[in-house]
Amino acid sequence: MAAVEEEPEPRAAAAEDAAGDAADAADAGPGASLLLAGNRLSLDLYPGGCRRLLRLCARHPPQLLRVEFLQLSGHEDPRLLGAALAQVPKSLPHLRSLVLKGGQHWDALGACLRGSLTTLPASLSGLMRLAHLDLSFNRLETLPACIPHMCHLRALLLSHNRLSELPEALGALSALTFLSVTHNHLRALPGALGALSALQRLDLSENRLDALPPEVGGLSSLQELNLASNRLQSLPASLAGLRSLQLLVLHSNLLVSVPAGLARLPLLVRLDLRDNRLREVPPELLDAPFVRLQGNPLGEALPDSPSPPGSPAVPGMPRLLLTSELDSFLVTPQGCSVTLACGVRLQFPAGATATSVTIRYRLWLPEPRLVPLGPHDSLLSGVLELQPHGLAFQQEVGLWLLFVPPRARRCREVVVRTLSEDSWTDLETRLEEEAPKRLWAHCQVPHFSWFLVVSRPVSNACLVPPEGTLLWSSGHPGVKVTFPPGATEEPRPVRMQVVRMAGRELRALLGEPQAAVSPLLCLSQSGPSSFLRPVTVQLPLPPGVTGLSLDRSRLHLLYRAPPAATWDDITAQVALELTHLYARFQVTHFSWYWLWYTTKTCVGGLAQKAWERLRLHRVNLIALQRRRDPEQVLLQCLPRNKVDATLRRLLERYRGPEPSDTVEMFEGEKFFAAFERGIDVDADRPDCVQGRVCFVFYSHLKNLKEVYVTTALDRQAQAVRGQVSFYRGAVPEEVPEEAEAARQRKGADALWMATLPIKLPRLRRSEGPGPGQGASLSLAPLNLGDAETGFLTQSNLLNLAGRLGPDWPAVALHLGLSYRELQRIRHEFRDDLDAQIRHMLFSWAERQAGQPGAVGCLVQALEQSDRRDVAEEVRAILELGRHKYQDGIRRTSLAPRDLAPPGPSASQSPEPAQA
């Protein structure tokens, strides 16, 4: 959300005056040492810092002459700030560093506020020793005229301002080694920039640059150059002359080509070209190990970026990058390294296959039939299908799955789960970090099937020999299981998982301040159900309880044997041996065990509620309408701790009611959204049944869908005030009427969770449906795509054109249209926004007709233009076409057997992921 910028109010200034007067005595004498730390003067954290500086300058204490580092807040009154800065050259003649940053105050929504600085006094050019100047997070629109005269300046920070250009005089800063102008409005760079021969680091990311001056090749000392997130379409050949360059970041631009000479830079260790428009890359760069190319529309056989983190780099091994419209690739006995567009990497070693094999892949949206989760597991990824199923490799294949790490990682681990011989197993998994919020789950797979990433309680396992052994929990060292000699005749695999429950949740549930429980222990095994000799289990006593002081009548050992849903109190059936810290007991078969300390007598029912509380997630439901297009509705189910941050990010583009009251949901629980009171879903979607949008809740996934709604009511007469209601479970076969649904909302076991209002505003007489406005177009029929992947028809394109609105220029640029063509369209249809959009979209579509990958290019352009809602609508249209195509194949008995997903019924297919 954009920061709300506010001018200082008179009351705030008066408060600062009062604070400054109160501190006057402190600044007068010895108290000045509180602000003066050696050669540093820090006034940015105090109210009225400028007034304090003016008083110090007026008294001129001896310590002031030693100051070399000065920090002031950019949130001061502009007049006081200018007056204070004017005193700096004569009062602080030895100053080497001046920091005048804003961004230290926040608005009510947590966004940073810019400082009030708009210029600098000319007298600052007299700071002959100044080497470091930080003016970040202010309101500079032009570079202050005094800065080019600071001849000894080595570091200049101007990020997060409003600069639209840099002056030619900047080239006079011959000593400058670091220049940062990120997050500004720069459209061009001065040629004099090339005169900064000492410059080593230059950061120009997040601007509006569409070209670089050739003089940039004169930066002979430049080591790092960051041009990410601009509008660059090409690069000057002079960049190949930057012989000192080590890091070049160019991701998120519009580049269609790069100079081949970049591969010959002797010191270059990283070249980031992700998310551009590169269709061809010079061969010298394709073979370079330091190049990153993800997100470019490269061909199937083009080499990609370096191997996944931690994977061995094999000289001569082909590397493939598959774009989003490709769903298969060829693996030869030579082996290869493959990067898929859905965040998956594969490495086939040489000799993994004896003959060439075509591999197909697909990413499915998770749903309960596809996702096998334990009671305390969490899903972290979609479901990846790799075909042919059951294909055995002569050498194990490396698989890397990308996921966002969960926030709670204590006593939990991440594993890759796969379907093998009709049962799901967890593979040995190693985590490899690419960035703070990007982790790869790496495992070795002997054959292909279905794969997903799961977070589970830490699992400890061992193979119990006939001689006996000891198994303990790595997450809770006090939990141990001792197997005596003779407990088994044959080696038997056993596994242990431990789950902890917060004491405050238990006390709130029971209403008992002294209640406590031990960690919950789950023991499982393979083989016979019982052991030949009793096995000793050790559990720590509940927190706050010791063996010397506890009341045995309050101690309960509970037992649960799945699939039973009840907990039984077995305290009287076992002999509990108590030490100061632990309780030990013996069992002959494995299940769930839990030690409780409470005054309650019927503990089994309470344990069941507590166990459910461990697995429940507290969530809120939101329904927001896009500000520019109220017919577009965003529905999302969010964990309670993520609601505020998500709303801050969305409310710049969306509006709507407050989130629902907090409700509780299980991982993998189904629910659906029903539009009511005259509002209905405006499109045929695979996830929509009779106007009800289906969801499955997974706590670490987005649980978000954007739909378009419509109404049969007359919006030209008045606005339509409808609502969307959320219900638990799958959509019923017979959707109840609204009155019946309202009755179902009452009672403790009601399926209804929340209802949020939706309003479609009244239409003006001149307005009408978007697609209808294109009825007068006389365009040749267009069909982008093919029968297997799905078509986009002329009607589909008209519907998309009605959704783009003022965002169409960004989409056009990402589709490859030039600025000159954009200006021509704007001029030709200058009084008709809809005509501009339709002409842009259809002229592009006519050029792409019959070419493979056109639909994928459109989806990618929509995502890069921050219109993921429209991109998801396109995917939904294509998926509907794919479903119809596959149904036709099945009806003619041409479908391969492995097309159906795992589950009880092969005829019920899950919905593919809309990545």
DOGU-380554 format. One record per residue (C-alpha): residue in one letter; z, y, x. Coordinates in steps of 0.001 Angstrom, whole numbers, padded with zeros to 6 digits, always signed. Each point is the difference from the previous one (the first is absolute). Example, Ala and Ser with C-alpha at 12.3 -4.5 7.8 and 13.67 -1.06 7.14 Angstrom:
A+007800-004500+012300/S-000660+003440+001370/
This chain:
M+000000+000000+000000/A-000880+003394+001307/A+002909+002115+001109/V+001176+002724-002333/E-000023+003161+002030/E+002412+002700-001035/E+000706+003454+001340/P+003622+000827+000877/E+001873+001434-002954/P+002155+003140+000255/R+003141-002005-000777/A-000743-002408+002850/A-000486+002947+002353/A+003269+001516-001138/A+001760-003272+000615/E-001430-000114+003512/D+001201+003577+000581/A+003494-000959-001052/A-000045-003082+002208/G-001236+002088+002912/D+002740+002589-000465/A+002609-002724-000159/A-001305-001405+003284/D-000180+003383+001693/A+003256-000514+001835/A-001094-003403+001232/D-003192+001434+001451/A+001743+002936+001639/G+001648-001612+002966/P+001194-003420+001017/G-001324-001435-003241/A-003520+000544+001252/S+000464-003062+002164/L-000056-002079-003176/L-003639+001013-000430/L-000858+000207+003693/A+000050-003501+001512/G-000901+000487+003657/N-003479+001497-000005/R-000650-000847-003692/L+000466+002271-003027/S-000205-001967-003275/L-000041+002160-003119/D-002146-002156-002268/L+002914-001854-001624/Y+002070+003081-000857/P-000437+002317-002994/G-001166+003447+001027/G-001195-001114+003439/C-002157+003125+000430/R+002976+002288-000692/R+002022-001896+002584/L-002778+000406+002552/L-000274+003748-000699/R+003762+000401+000510/L-000121-001958+003255/C-002898+002114+001230/A+001839+003195-000940/R+003120-001062+001971/H-002034-001592+002784/P+002631-002444+001341/P-000689-001293+003553/Q-000637-003530-001290/L-003095+001263-001837/L-001892+000516+003267/R+000287-003706+000782/V-001592-001163-003288/E-003202-002011+000514/F-000166-001849-003340/L+000202+001797-003369/Q-000112-001643-003440/L-000313+002048-003198/S-000619-001149-003551/G-003333+000906-001566/H+001779+000408-003348/E+001433+003431+000858/D-000834+003286-001721/P-003442+000976+001479/R+001154+003549+000825/L+003153-001167+001776/L-001989-002690+001781/G-002518+002548+001271/A+002770+002375+001107/A+001854-002762+001839/L-003123-001260+001762/A-000846+003520+001124/Q+003277+000057+001986/V-000659-003300+001741/P-002199+001137+002945/K+002475+002570+001341/S+003221-001881-000897/L-001117-003507+001062/P-002365+000634+002916/H+000296-003559+001378/L-000892-001739-003272/R-002072-003180+000539/S+000117-001627-003455/L-000149+001644-003445/V+000291-002106-003177/L-000642+001711-003364/K-000499-003034-002235/G+000163-000154-003769/G+000370-003241-001913/Q+003804-000028+000291/H+000603+000731-003683/W-001049-002134-002961/D-000759+000627-003638/A+001657-001838-002900/L-002386-002943+000370/G+000592-000433+003728/A-003256+001588+001250/C+000122+002119+003152/L-000266+003765-000478/R-002117+002033+002381/G+001565+002798+001979/S-000735+003666-000680/L-001707+000746+003333/T-003497+001503-000410/T-000447+001681+003402/L+001779+000890+003245/P+000763+003461+001438/A-002388+001082+002738/S+002915+000550+002386/L+000415-003776+000437/S-002997+000049+002313/G+002465+001370+002551/L+001784-003363+000275/M-001556-000803+003353/R+001953-003234+000510/L-000486-001492-003467/A-001319-003572+000337/H+000784-001527-003412/L-000660+001552-003437/D+000578-001889-003280/L-001107+001729-003224/S-000338-003118-002171/F+000566-000032-003797/N-000641+003697-000579/R-002585+002143-001807/L-002302+001061+002796/E-003545+000644-001211/T-001269+001396+003309/L+001209-000494+003544/P+002297+002896+001008/A-001792+002306+002443/C+002806-000184+002552/I-000379-003725+000660/P-003197+000108+002140/H+001848+002421+002332/M+002760-002529+000757/C-001692-001071+003193/H+002664-002546+001064/L+000144-001811-003355/R-000171-003785+000462/A+000795-001349-003506/L-001091+001620-003294/L+000953-001623-003330/L-001641+001382-003151/S+000106-002986-002378/H+000536+000381-003771/N-001254+003572-000329/R-002999+001524-001804/L-002314+000672+002929/S-003684-000085-000953/E-001307+000828+003484/L+001049+000496+003612/P-001125+003080+001966/E-002244-000100+003057/A+002821+001735+001885/L+001887-003320-000027/G-002030-000959+003068/A+002082+002448+002056/L+002994-002386-000010/S-001004-001628+003282/A+003408-001691+000524/L+000102-001671-003444/T+000555-003782+000191/F+000922-000822-003620/L-001475+001457-003204/S+000887-001264-003503/V-001715+001499-003061/T+000436-002888-002459/H+000136+000460-003796/N-001811+003317-000144/H-003282+001156-001584/L-002229+000125+003077/R-003706-000256-000782/A-001390+000689+003479/L+001187+000337+003590/P-000788+002800+002470/G-002239-000812+002935/A+002599+001583+002276/L+002187-003037-000623/G-001936-001709+002776/A+001380+002512+002503/L+003507-001522-000222/S-000476-002005+003169/A+003716-000931+000285/L+000291-001323-003577/Q+001247-003601-000066/R+000875-000609-003679/L-001896+001435-002987/D+000948-000885-003596/L-002320+001329-002732/S+000623-002667-002639/E+000215+000733-003750/N-002400+002951-000069/R-003467+000652-001469/L-002146-000209+003110/D-003559-001200-000574/A-001248+000465+003564/L+001205+000516+003571/P-001437+002566+002401/P-001751-001570+003004/E+002289+002059+002251/V+002804-002443-000771/G-001446-002168+002745/G+001302+002547+002505/L+003631-001037-000497/S+000091-001751+003355/S+003753-000801-000072/L+000174-001204-003608/Q+001837-003330-000361/E+000640-000215-003767/L-002248+001301-002801/N+000933-000483-003668/L-002625+000948-002604/A+001138-002323-002809/S-000399+000926-003679/N-002719+002629+000319/R-003581+000089-001296/L-001872-000753+003207/Q-003403-001603-000501/S-001062-000109+003649/L+001372+000618+003482/P-001541+002015+002832/A-001321-002026+002918/S+002118+002176+002285/L+003083-002040-000995/A-001215-002610+002475/G+000821+002505+002729/L+003764-000097-000639/R+000691-002133+003054/S+003810+000266-000331/L+000106-001068-003649/Q+002336-002908-000765/L+000471+000227-003785/L-002633+001049-002574/V+000977-000145-003698/L-002818+000508-002503/H+001095-002010-003033/S-000498+001224-003588/N-003107+002126+000590/L-003609-000262-001216/L-001535-001132+003283/V-003304-001853-000225/S-000495-000319+003756/V+001852+000427+003292/P-001325+000720+003514/A-000558-003151+002041/G+001386+001796+003049/L+003560-000308-001376/A+000030-003614+001219/R-000463+001215+003581/L+003063+002237+000086/P+001940-001511+002910/L+003563+000575-001264/L-000448-000509-003756/V+002539-002552-001312/R-000329+000578-003766/L-002819+001182-002252/D+000960+000100-003706/L-003063+000109-002272/R+001540-001486-003133/D-001041+001115-003485/N-003261+001759+000796/R-003595-000523-001149/L-001189-001890+003080/R-002741-002489-000785/E-001055-000470+003611/V+002045+000189+003178/P-001416+000147+003552/P+000136-003448+001637/E+002118+001397+002828/L+002742+000835-002515/L-000304-003271-001896/D+001079-001928+003071/A+002787+002421+000934/P+003505-001437-000628/F+001543+003417-000702/V-002124+000913-003052/R+001352-000173-003577/L-002689-000167-002711/Q+001678-001136-003229/G-001140+001697-003192/N-003599+000602+001101/P-003012-001425-001883/L-001135-002071+002954/G-002160-003075-000444/E+001262-003554-000191/A-000621-000961+003600/L+001287+003129+001667/P+002976-000333+002344/D+003230+001578-001141/S+003035+001563+001519/P+002333-001801+002404/S+001608-003291-000884/P+003122+000028-002193/P+003286+000956+001667/G+001221-002831+002182/S-003168-002094-000321/P-001647-000984+003280/A-003180+001844+000877/V-002649-002644+000681/P-002894+001334+002131/G-003361-000524-001652/M+001418-000984-003407/P-001933+001692-002843/R+002009+002410-002126/L-001043+000618-003599/L+000934+002753-002478/L-000643-000756-003673/T-000354+002950-002344/S+001330-000108-003548/E-003276-001189-001569/L-000167-003111+002219/D+001971-003110-000977/S-001217-002617+002495/F-000804-000434+003681/L-001317-002665+002343/V+002168-001719+002617/T-001747-001857+002822/P+001472-002418+002564/Q+000082+002970+002391/G+002869+001465-002076/C+000525+003617-001061/S+002557+002668-000932/V-000391+001341-003545/T+001491+003048-001738/L-000237+000024-003791/A+000024+003178-002068/C+003075-001164-001946/G+002435+000209+002962/V-000486-003519+001390/R-000963-001109+003496/L-001117-003442+001136/Q-000595-001430+003445/F-002021-003194+000310/P+000336-001420+003525/A-003030-001581+001673/G-000380-003536-001272/A+001965+000559-003232/T-003055-001265-001914/A-002471-002616+001177/T-002853+001575-001987/S-000694+003393-001506/V+002043+000595-003171/T-000250+002775-002599/I+003474+001322-000874/R+000589+001742-003326/Y+003037+002115-000798/R+001502+001738-003011/L+003170+002018-000630/W+001613-000665-003387/L+002490+002151-001827/P+003312-001883-000048/E+001260-001571-003195/P+002677-002676-000590/R-002382-002963-000098/L-001375+000965+003418/V+003242+001139+001647/P+002695-002640+000580/L+003243+001888+000604/G+003531-001273+000469/P+002874+001610-001923/H+000643+002547+002778/D-003526+000425+001412/S-002096+003183-000137/L-003791+000259+000172/L-001419+002331+002673/S-003782-000479-000343/G-002838-001053-002245/V-001232-003592-000062/L-002719-000797+002534/E-002381-002859-000702/L-002027-001425+002892/Q-002718-002539-000741/P-001067-002772+000399/H+003377-001346-001073/G+001399-002785+002144/L-002471+000608+002832/A+001779-001433+003060/F-000513+001720+003341/Q-000090-001729+003347/Q+002170+002844+001342/E+002438+002126-001980/V-001335+003328-001262/G+002032+003201+000464/L+000686+001900-003245/W+001403+003552-000217/L+001013+001465-003388/L+000837+003708-000266/F+002982+001051-002121/V+002440+002885-000441/P+003434-001117+001237/P+002829-000099-002565/R+002808+002553+000310/A+002813-002591-000133/R-000507-002363+002949/R+003563-001073+000788/C+000398-003772-000163/R-003585-000331-001264/E-003220-001167+001636/V-003724+000263-000676/V-002165-003125-000176/V-003554-000933-000959/R-000037-002495-002890/T-002974-002305-000575/L-001127-002736-002371/S-000300-003343+001783/E-000613-003313-001773/D+001084+001303-003418/S+003260+001479+001306/W+000903+003390+001463/T+001418+000133+003526/D+001139+002802+002306/L-001802+000315+003328/E+001640+000974+003253/T-000582+003762+000033/R+000216+002663+002674/L+000095+003725-000819/E-002067+002444+002041/E+000425+003751-000484/E-003006+002310+000035/A+001788+003110-001351/P+003478+000721-001441/K-001144-000902-003512/R-002785-002484+000871/L+000916-003547+000941/W-002159-003070+000494/A+001253-003449-000993/H-001605-002364+002516/C-000210-003772-000349/Q-002196-002911+001058/V-001755-001953-002780/P-001523-003496+000325/H-002127+000312-003160/F-000941+002528-002689/S+001618+000452-003396/W+002038+002777-001667/F+002280+002324+002009/L+002563+002727-000811/V+002811+001858+001789/V+003541-000478-001305/S+003408+001424+000890/R+002777-002591-000369/P+003644-000451+001055/V+000229-001182+003592/S-000613-003743+000074/N+001516-002337+002595/A-001256-003544+000227/C+000511-003086+002127/L-000873-003686+000140/V+003179-002024-000552/P-000013-003133+002214/P+002089-003125-000735/E+002396+001148+002756/G+000897+003107-002022/T-000307+003717+000841/L+001232+003523-000832/L-001992+002621-001978/W+001150+003616-000253/S-001383+003207-001445/S-001458+002515+002436/G+000631+002820-002496/H+003571-001044-000898/P+001503-001893+002974/G+003052-001025-002052/V-002162-002237-002229/K-000316-003466+001540/V-000902-003540-001077/T+001191-002997+002061/F-001887-003306-000302/P+002120-002940+001230/P-001536-003047+001732/G-001499-002364-002541/A-000636+002655-002656/T-003660-001098-000025/E-001899-003036+001254/E-003247+001856+000721/P-000432+003572+001362/R+000140+002312-003002/P-001117+003699-000150/V+002559+002339-001602/R-000056+003739-000647/M+002622+002684-000598/Q-000279+003461-001572/V+002830+002505-000483/V+000034+002962-002411/R+002644+002735+000022/M+001198+001926-003079/A+001396+003522+000256/G+003666+000151-000966/R-000335+003188-002030/E-002633-001590-002259/L+002268-002982-000644/R+003030+002167-000775/A-002088+002138-002356/L-001255-003134-001745/L+003446-001577-000426/G+002049+003169-000393/E+002481-001467+002466/P+000849+002024+003166/Q+001229-003046+001961/A-002910-002331-000766/A-001997-001258+003000/V-002579-002702+000794/S-001227-001779+003113/P-003680-000008+001000/L-002122-002167-002284/L-001114-003198+001787/C-003169-001945-000834/L-000453-003415+001649/S-003142-002071-000421/Q-001402-003163+001565/S-002984-002329+000060/G+000451-003691-000631/P+002690-001873-001981/S+002115+002170-002294/S+003349-001037+001554/F+001425-000518+003483/L+001579-003275+001066/R+003172+001764+001187/P+001587+003248-001231/V-001255+003185+001646/T+002505+002790+000816/V-000900+003515-001189/Q+001795+003097+001293/L-000081+003299-001908/P+001802+003228+000939/L+002716+001017-002422/P-000878+002969-002263/P+000474+003416+001665/G+003622+001213-000020/V+001353-003524-000534/T+001746-002087+002687/G+001204-003572-000067/L+003595+001100+000577/S+000284+002389-002949/L-002420-001213-002688/D+001042-001314-003405/R-001686-003433-000286/S-000120+000270-003777/R-002451+002894+000363/L-002336-001819+002412/H-003023-001709-001619/L-002793-002038+001599/L-003146+000211-002129/Y-002980-002306+000072/R-003528+000282-001413/A-002632-002753+000065/P-003521+001218-000892/P-001735-000131-002353/A+003256+000454-001919/A+000706+003652-000734/T+003795-000285-000070/W+002718+000233+002628/D+002749-002634-000152/D+003539+000410+001327/I+000624-003050+002263/T+003237+001222+001606/A+001994-002910-001475/Q-002593-002579+001150/V+000037+000783+003718/A+002685+000313+002645/L-000057+003589+001266/E+001338+000335+003557/L+000988+003598+000722/T+000401+001738+003341/H+000780+003645+000651/L-003659+001017-000520/Y-001909-002996-001348/A-000122-002617-002727/R-001352-003487+000717/F-001013-002730-002428/Q-002097-003171+000013/V-003123-000828-002023/T-002460-002897-000126/H-003046+001841-001386/F-001325+003536+000364/S-000277+002880-002449/W+001388+003564-000473/Y+003639+000783+000851/W+002024+003178-000579/L+003680+000812+000607/W+001649+002442-002449/Y+003414+001690+000038/T+000895+001434-003411/T+002647-000016-002733/K-002629-001007-002571/T+000223-003570-001259/C-003518-000734-001321/V-001909+000854+003156/G-003265-001911-000609/G-001440+002507-002472/L+001015+002941+002194/A-001635-001663+003008/Q-003227-000366-001964/K+000024+003739-000803/A+000783+000873+003613/W-002800-002255+001242/E-002448+001693-002339/R+001238+003411+001177/L-000833-001031+003572/R-003599-000591-001039/L-000463+002996-002304/H-001728+003213+001066/R+000842+003319-001638/V-003240+001769-000863/N-001369+002957-001916/L-003276+000206-001888/I-002246+003057+000179/A-003067+001134-001955/L-001798+003068+001354/Q-003260+001699-001027/R-002358+001595+002494/R+000122+003782-000275/R-003782+000381+000193/D-000708-002939-002317/P+002754-000826-002530/E-001909-003117-001111/Q+000851-001589+003342/V+003484-001566-000143/L+001942-001362+002953/L+002472-002776-000817/Q+002450-001214+002625/C+003180-002039+000307/L+002119+001268+002924/P+003257-001127+001618/R+002613+002619-000789/N+000346+001162+003610/K-003720+000835+000240/V-000390+002047-003198/D+000807+003474+001353/A-002227-000273+003074/T-002897-001377-002059/L+000245+002751-002603/R+000047+002692+002686/R-003252-001415+001302/L-001659-000358-003421/L+001062+003088-001943/E-002503+002232+001790/R-002830-001884-001753/Y+001766-001553-002990/R+002315+001102-002770/G+002065-001921-002491/P+003431-000781-001414/E+003075-000913+002004/P+000173-003626+001175/S+001531-002541-002344/D+003631-001003+000134/T+000793-002606+002635/V-000868-003571-000992/E+000511-003243+001905/M-002789-002417+000914/F-000366-003202+001981/E-002480-000424+002841/G-003219-001351-001525/E+000951+000878-003591/K-002875+000711-002401/F-000116+003065-002216/F-002665+002061-001771/A-000709+003558-001116/A-001157+000624-003561/F-001557+003294-001081/E+001078+000954-003529/R-000351+002659-002697/G-003736+000518+000096/I-000625-000466+003751/D-001853-002957+001463/V-001435-001124+003347/D-003500+001377+000566/A-001530-002840+002044/D-000396-003756+000026/R+002252-001077+002888/P+000803-003479+001342/D+003732+000850-000151/C-000123+001316-003573/V+000552-002218-003070/Q-000499+001590-003424/G+000742+003444+001408/R+003117-001226+001853/V+000011+000464+003793/C+001603-002954+001810/F+002326+000390+003007/V+002007-002257+002292/F+002953+001619+001792/Y+000294-000506+003764/S+002618+002229+001610/H-001933+000702+003227/L-003438+000496-001552/K-001255+003072-001848/N+000063-001289-003624/L-002378+002868-000845/K-003016+000222-002274/E-002114+002924-001128/V-001799-000289-003309/Y-002111+002249-002171/V+001080+000404-003603/T-001808+001105-003106/T+000745+000606-003670/A-001794-000455-003287/L+001806+003053-001424/D-001645+003402-000229/R+001071+001916+003121/Q-001943+003069-001083/A+002410+000415-002919/Q+003206-000418+001975/A+001529-001592+003087/V+000797-003708-000139/R+003639-000803+000732/G+000213-003675+000837/Q+002195-002152+002198/V-000005-002924+002380/S+002664-002701-000324/F+000953-002618+002576/Y+000966-003539-001050/R+001212-003024+001939/G-002032-003179+000221/A-003682-000758-000357/V-002123+001543-002747/P+000631-002059-003169/E-002932-001815-001572/E+000459+002079-003145/V+000756+003594+000920/P+002602+001285-002493/E-000490+003139-002002/E+001930+003054+001174/A+002610-000349-002744/E+000649-003604+000995/A+000126+000998+003674/A+002551+002683-000844/R+002221-002582-001685/Q-000191-002206+003079/R+001432+002796+002121/K+003476-000484-001471/G+002482-002573+001230/A+001300-001189+003361/D-002965-002309+000645/A-002677+002500-001017/L-003314-000166+001828/W-000468+003778-000215/M+000944+001916+003166/A-001149+003613-000412/T-002287+002380-001894/L-001525+003115+001567/P-002067+002690-001779/I-003733+000490+000624/K-001813+003108-001237/L-003755+000523-000180/P-000549+003768-000390/R-002133+001492-002724/L-003700+000317+000838/R-001868+003241-000342/R-003022-000079-002274/S-002372+000181+002959/E+001572-002987+001720/G-000972-003588-000451/P+000227-003316+001765/G-001156+000021+003594/P-002715-002630-000261/G-001468+001617-003065/Q-000783+003132+001959/G-002505-001963+001983/A-001971-001119-003034/S-002766+002494+000753/L-000585-001406+003485/S-003358-001710+000405/L+000708-002209+003004/A-001528-003325+000914/P+002324-002960-000684/L+002312-000633+002959/N+001784-003198+000933/L+002055+000103+003202/G+001252-003362+001230/D-001106-003516-000863/A+000728-002733-002522/E+002614-001711+002150/T+002017+003045+001041/G-000537+001934-003239/F-002158+002956-001047/L+000601+003700-000482/T-002369+001122-002759/Q-001164+003487-000960/S+002671+000044-002714/N+002668-000896+002567/L-001161+002806+002295/L+000071+002520-002838/N+003564-001041-000780/L+000985+000384+003677/A-001646+003424+000152/G+002197+001131-002864/R+003112-000989+001994/L-000641+001738+003326/G+000446+003652-000986/P+000511+002517+002839/D+000484-002857+002504/W-003737-000750+000054/P-000826+001901+003266/A+002450-002121+001965/V-001520-003160-001479/A-003473+001270+000818/L+000883+000652+003642/H+001455-003480+000357/L-003158-001424-001571/G-001976+001586+002830/L-001446+003070-001715/S-000392+003026+002269/Y+001640+003376-000531/R-003445+001522-000490/E-000719-002430-002847/L+003369+000786-001572/Q-000733+003724+000095/R-003424-000588-001560/I+001528-001989-002882/R+002687+002635-000543/H-002611+002770-000111/E-002458-001863-002222/F+002674-000895-002578/R+002397+002867+000707/D+001065+000439-003626/D+000434-003684-000873/L+002588-002087+001863/D-000922-003195-001877/A-003656+000401+000953/Q+000995+000441+003669/I+001931-003265-000054/R-002680-001968-001842/H-002795+001259+002239/M+001971-000845+003152/L+000930-003479-001183/F-003371-000996-001416/S-002042+001420+002877/W+002145-002041+002385/A-000264-003093-002215/E-003804+000242-000185/R-000182-000012+003801/Q+002327-003015+000185/A-001634-002117-002722/G-000814-003441+001329/Q+001974+000441+003227/P+002891-002367+000725/G+003458+001498+000349/A-000642+003074-002176/V+002865-000728-002402/G+002401-000646+002892/C-001045+003332+001506/L+000763+001746-003309/V+003444-001636-000270/Q+000837+000955+003575/A-001095+003616-000584/L+002195+000231-003090/E+003028-001328+001897/Q-000569+002350+002936/S-000169+002894-002484/D+003419-000982-001430/R-001534-001210-003264/R+001346-003535+000126/D+000263+000065-003778/V-003773+000177-000387/A-000454-002512+002827/E+002212-002475-001872/E-002026+000573-003156/V-003181-000876+001914/R+001646-003151+001311/A+001069-000935-003521/I-003613+000373-001220/L-001275-002146+002859/E+002703-002607-000536/L-000941-000274-003648/G-003575-000666+001090/R+001152-002610+002519/H+002061-001772-002673/K-003018-000146-002297/Y-002197-001234+002852/Q+002458-002758+000946/D+000451-001003-003635/G-003762-000404-000217/I+000029-002190+003104/R+002787-002146-001386/R-001801-000441-003303/T-003012-001353+001894/S+002261-002247+002182/L-001017+001739+003232/A+003448+001226+001050/P+001507-001471+003207/R+003286-001801-000518/D+001985+002334+002236/L-000806+003087-002100/A+003088-000588-002151/P+003406+001239+001225/P+002976-002330+000376/G+002103-000538-003091/P+000369-002169-003023/S-003345+001022-001486/A-003122+000669+002013/S-001579+001710-002943/Q+002449+002884+000129/S-000973+002258+002855/P+002201+002756+001352/E-001360+003475+000361/P-001423+000883+003415/A+001694+002748+001931/Q-001280+003525-000366/A+000737+000900+003588/
